[in-house]
Amino acid sequence: MTALEAVAERSAAGFDEALARDVAAGLTSRPKQLPAKYLYDALGSQLFEAICELPWYPITRGERALLTRERDAILARLDDPATLIELGGGNGEKLAILAGGLAERDRAATVHLIDISETALARARHTVAGHPSVAVREHRATYAEGLRMAVAELDPDRSAMVLFLGSNIGNLARDEADRFLAEIAAALRTGDSLLLGTDLVKPEADLVLAYDDPLGVTAAFNRNLLVRLNRELDADFDLAQFAHRVVWNGRESRMESHLVSQAEQTVCIPAAGCCVRFAEGESIWTESSYKYRPGAVVELAACAGFACRAQWIEPDAEFALSLFDVP
Ligand SMILES: C[S@@+](CC[C@H](N)C(=O)[O-])C[C@H]1O[C@@H](n2cnc3c(N)ncnc32)[C@H](O)[C@@H]1O
């Protein structure tokens, strides 16, 4: 029986089949890798919130400052009532900055929350609930699936704005980012818009601290993926045998997060139908975080069919927020 046939048989026993398939494929590939979206189980989502509060992780503070400063310009781009679609919004606190501005002006809105994490959706629902003029639609789904679900519900007479914040786009490889932005553009209509948050290239030492902080919170976030596989797929990862390591890959302009095997070992993942051998020092690549230059963000979006209306930069965090129109 192949690993994939074993997954199909075992999923009848209640395992998440997509997770099991992706783990079987990712850990039998070279280099070994796992999709970053699986970092966000309940604990992973909460650890990510803690990361956002770390003094070494400037992304959240920088983007919050930009949204607060440029709120009126962003809100001026919305119809009445407003329609917002947020892809991977986490705890919803950035959306709440915009929702608060709408509420102050007695403007009604519908927001579509799209997130793979049930915990993130619940947190965002709670955050936005403080704004009663905002109606919430939730889609527990991947970015692409959720976008399709939200777009199918749009009022054809009203424009919509897609929010893709927190440098979520940085987790996509360059070709995936190209394809996904083109997918967003194709799903939208003339008059719609995209608000895109991107972390910018900065000194390597700052990037390393952001992804490997002295308190070990980013390490816990990464290693929690193994806790998840032990729990959900009956795997037998020994956490003490995997270390968090980050690398700045300047040629590709990305931070890479890895879990590095501290010894030669074999790990069995019954629900994924495989046992995997690790050499000492061999890693599982768990996340990429691409860093952009401001002009490259505009070019990337232009290739997908968007026209840049405004770009704002927060100099301390070295973070960009760009507003694009669908022409
Ligand atoms: C890096 S966090 C950023 C959260 C928020 N945008 C912010 O700026 O704080 C990424 C969020 O997107 C969700 N996510 C990650 N990959 C996803 C995917 N492929 N599809 C849908 N949601 C995803 C995670 O659950 C998490 O809530």
The ligand as an SDF file (V2000), in Angstrom:
LIG
                    3D

 27 29  0  0  0  0  0  0  0  0999 V2000
    0.7770   35.6670    9.6670 C   0  0  0  0  0  0  0  0  0  0  0  0
   -0.8710   35.5270   10.2970 S   0  0  0  0  0  0  0  0  0  0  0  0
   -1.3850   37.2160   10.0170 C   0  0  0  0  0  0  0  0  0  0  0  0
   -2.6840   37.5630   10.6030 C   0  0  0  0  0  0  0  0  0  0  0  0
   -3.1500   38.9880   10.3020 C   0  0  0  0  0  0  0  0  0  0  0  0
   -3.2710   39.2050    8.8640 N   0  0  0  0  0  0  0  0  0  0  0  0
   -2.2050   40.0010   10.8790 C   0  0  0  0  0  0  0  0  0  0  0  0
   -1.7440   40.8360   10.1180 O   0  0  0  0  0  0  0  0  0  0  0  0
   -1.9490   39.9820   12.0780 O   0  0  0  0  0  0  0  0  0  0  0  0
   -1.6370   34.6170    8.9920 C   0  0  0  0  0  0  0  0  0  0  0  0
   -3.1310   34.3470    9.1820 C   0  0  0  0  0  0  0  0  0  0  0  0
   -3.6220   33.7320    7.9880 O   0  0  0  0  0  0  0  0  0  0  0  0
   -4.1500   32.4280    8.2560 C   0  0  0  0  0  0  0  0  0  0  0  0
   -3.6480   31.5770    7.1490 N   0  0  0  0  0  0  0  0  0  0  0  0
   -2.3710   31.1720    6.9270 C   0  0  0  0  0  0  0  0  0  0  0  0
   -2.2950   30.4900    5.7680 N   0  0  0  0  0  0  0  0  0  0  0  0
   -3.5510   30.4600    5.2610 C   0  0  0  0  0  0  0  0  0  0  0  0
   -4.1190   29.9330    4.0750 C   0  0  0  0  0  0  0  0  0  0  0  0
   -3.3670   29.3050    3.1620 N   0  0  0  0  0  0  0  0  0  0  0  0
   -5.4400   30.1100    3.8510 N   0  0  0  0  0  0  0  0  0  0  0  0
   -6.2160   30.7580    4.7750 C   0  0  0  0  0  0  0  0  0  0  0  0
   -5.7380   31.2820    5.9200 N   0  0  0  0  0  0  0  0  0  0  0  0
   -4.4220   31.1460    6.1510 C   0  0  0  0  0  0  0  0  0  0  0  0
   -3.6330   32.0300    9.6180 C   0  0  0  0  0  0  0  0  0  0  0  0
   -4.5330   31.1800   10.2960 O   0  0  0  0  0  0  0  0  0  0  0  0
   -3.4590   33.3810   10.3140 C   0  0  0  0  0  0  0  0  0  0  0  0
   -4.6330   33.7700   10.9640 O   0  0  0  0  0  0  0  0  0  0  0  0
  1  2  1  0
  2  3  1  0
  2 10  1  0
  3  4  1  0
  4  5  1  0
  5  6  1  0
  5  7  1  0
  7  8  2  0
  7  9  1  0
 10 11  1  0
 11 12  1  0
 11 26  1  0
 12 13  1  0
 13 14  1  0
 13 24  1  0
 14 15  1  0
 14 23  1  0
 15 16  2  0
 16 17  1  0
 17 18  1  0
 17 23  2  0
 18 19  1  0
 18 20  2  0
 20 21  1  0
 21 22  2  0
 22 23  1  0
 24 25  1  0
 24 26  1  0
 26 27  1  0
M  CHG  2   2   1   9  -1
M  END
$$$$
